[in-house]
């Protein structure tokens, strides 16, 4: 904040001492407020202990317990097959000795 001391205008009006925002501060404060509002709106969680908004099938108000859906041992397609070997792209011999 900028402090303005008491002064007298050219037409004789006395101006009391006051404070005002620095140039551009209102714009920056507006941007910060919009950012904070967006974070709150996007975050949106309950923010509580998790009891509000929970649904249960038996009407007791408790959340259902998690159940494992994993199948062990884990398998992948082609796991038991050997990997294919690369094959040459040409069938004629290529001379590597380029000194001749």
Residue pairs with C-beta under 8 A, 6 or more apart in sequence:
1 19
1 20
1 21
1 22
2 19
2 20
2 21
2 22
3 17
3 18
3 19
4 15
4 17
4 18
4 19
4 20
5 17
6 14
6 15
6 16
6 17
7 14
7 15
8 14
8 15
9 15
21 29
46 52
46 53
50 63
51 61
54 61
54 62
54 63
56 62
56 63
56 64
57 64
